[in-house]
Amino acid sequence: MTALLEICVADAASLEAAIEGGADRIELCSALELGGLTPSPGLMRLAAQAPIPVYAMIRPRAGDFVFSAWEGEIMLADIEAVGGAGLAGVVLGASQPDGRLDEALLSRQRVHARGLGTTLHRAFDLVPDRPAALETAIALGFERILTSGGAAGASAGLDELVHLHRAARGRIGIMPGSGLTPANIAALLAALPVTEVHSSCSAEGEPWSADAIRLGFAVGARRQTQVEIVRSFRDAMASA
């Protein structure tokens, strides 16, 4: 059975491309160049019309995942907005200053997200003890963990992903993500029998205008999900 393909998108064009290319689920965010932030209410309402499940990132700012009390309240309100928009789930993560999962905040978020699906995001990759964090995620009731195995990319973290998958023993999903492409996904799936994988299937798009960059309105290259890459990714998965 082919694994489920989740595509991470940050704009309407990428959402359309992911669906057309054959994505099974969407992770919706904004500012993908910053690792993904909470999407706007308007984008959430648009995504709610998608024929596949959509999970929204809950992350109020760039940087680390150590959140203040005020940021925690913002995140709870954003979870409410996701439910109000009619999306299927949320993508959550929060850290303590030493890198351990912020179990207290995550527990509050899970209660607030009752009725929604829940993914624990790559704050997991910063923990000092991944087996312990795995048990915490299971105890909190998360459906899955999005992880690269603590490496810069999932292919580099393959050995740790294998260990995590074995330790999970089917109690929680382990979803590899970061740096996965049509060129490397078959090799990963051949070594790791996971049921879902994560990618942006993106490529560099039209550049931002020089004036937008000069005035600080844009940073980095513009990347968008491409229909052809999604299709190629699915073909590579099927051949694994």
C-alpha positions, 0 to 999 in steps of 0.5 A: 500500500502506497504511503499517504503524501502530505504536502506543505503549502503556504499560498493559494497557488501551491494549494491548488498545485498540491491538490492537482498533483495528487496530494492526500493531505495538506499542511497549511501555513504561511511564510514557508521560508521561515519554516511555516507560520500560522496561515491567515483566516482567509487562506484557511477558509479557502483551504476548507474547500479542498477535497482532501484533509487540511491541517493548519500550522499553529506557530505565531512567530519565527524562531524557536518554539519557546513561547511566552504566556501571551503567545500561548494564548494567541495559539489557543485562539488560532486553534479555535480559528482553525476549527471555525474555518472547518479544517481537519486538524492542527500542527502543534509544537512547543519547547521548554528552554532546555529543548524538552517538549513543553508538556503543559502548553501542549496539553492545553493545546490538545484540549483546545483542539478536541475534535481536530486531528493533531500533528506534533511538528519538528520542535520534536527534532530539538529535544535532548531525549527523543525516546522520552519525547516520543512517549510524551507525544503518545501520552498527549494523544498526538496522531503523528510526529513530523520529524527528520530524526533530528538531522537537517534532512530526513534522508540524513536522519534515516537511522534515527527515524528507523529507531523511532518507528520501531519504538513507536510500535504503532502507537503513534505515526512517524512521518518523515519530512524535510528535504524529501524529493522525488529523487530520494523518497524511494530509498527512504521508503525502502528502508522505513515502512512508514504510512505517511511522508511530508514534502513541499514538492516546491521549486523556485518560482518567479523572483520577487521584484527588486524593489520589494527586496530593497525595501525589505518586503521580501526575503529569500527566493520565492518557492511554490509547490509544483504539480509536476513535482507532486506527480513525480513524488507520487510515482517515486513512492509507488515504485518504492 
